[in-house]
């Protein structure tokens, strides 16, 4: 029996990684509400049981928002698995978000 290749090990490792996501929003604006719904749908469809999602309202947690150097809102930050990635907008282009997150379904 042959041993699994290193590439196969990395692919399996990618599938098992927990995605750590932070979504920064501005209150209950229409963009914020859409971004929350869109990222939850993407995660529930493609990352079931493999993600943590923290939603941060910049009006309620100003210091945390300042610490990540926000450029625009809504802002999704993928902290893990590395590399870190940032996405601005309501995340309505699911294919682009999935590709950018590096999701392997």
N, C-alpha and C positions, 0 to 999 in steps of 0.2 A: 504494500500500500504506500502511495507517495504522500509526502507531507504537503499541507496546503501552502500555496505560494504566499510570499509577502504581500503582494497586491490583494489577494483574496482576504488576508488577515486585516488589511487596512480597510477594505470595503465593509467587512463584517463589523469592525470597530466603529466605522462611521454610522452604521445602522443602529448601533447600540448607544451612541452618545446621546446624552440628554441635552436638548437645546435650551439654553437659558436666554430668555428674551425679556426686554424691558421696552414698554411702549409709553412714551411721554405724550400726554395730550393736554389740551387747554380746555378744561371744564367739560361741559356737555355740548360743545359746538357740533355742528353737523359733520364736519370733517373728523372730529374726535370719535363720534358715535360710529361713523362708517369704518374708520380705521380699526376700532375695537372689534366690530362685527367681522370685518374681513380677516384679521389675523386669527381670531378664534376659529373661524371656518377653515382657514388653511391649516392651522395646527390640529384641529380635530380630525381633519381628513387625512393629513399626511404624516402627522407626528403623534398619533394616539399613544398616550402613556410615555412619551419620550420628550416632554417639554415642561418647562415652568415659564409662566407668563406673569410678569409684574406690570400692572398698569399704574402709571404715576401721573397724577394731575398736578401740573406745574403751579397752579394757583394754590394748592394745598401743601406742596412740598418744594418750596422755592429753593432751599439750600441744596437739595438733592439735584434739582434741575440745573442749578448753576455749576455743580461739580462735574457735569458731563459735557459742558460747553455746547449747549443747544444751538443749532443753526436755523432750524425751522420746526414747526409742529404740524401735524403729529410726526414723531420721530420714533422709529423702531430700532433698537440696538440689539444685535445678536452678540451676546457675550461669549457663549460657548456653543458648540465647539469652535475652536479658533480656526481661521482668523476672525477677529471682530468685524462686523459689518454694520452699516447704518443705512436706513431707508427712510426717506422723507415723503410724506403724503398720506393719502387715505388707504394705501395698500390695495387698491382696487384691481391692479393688474396682477392677478394671482400667479400667472406663469412667470412673470418677472421676479416676484417675491420668492417663489419656490426655487427658481434658478439661483438667485442671489444668496439665499440661505444655504444652498448646497444640499438640499433635501434629497435623500435617496429613499424612495418609497419601497 
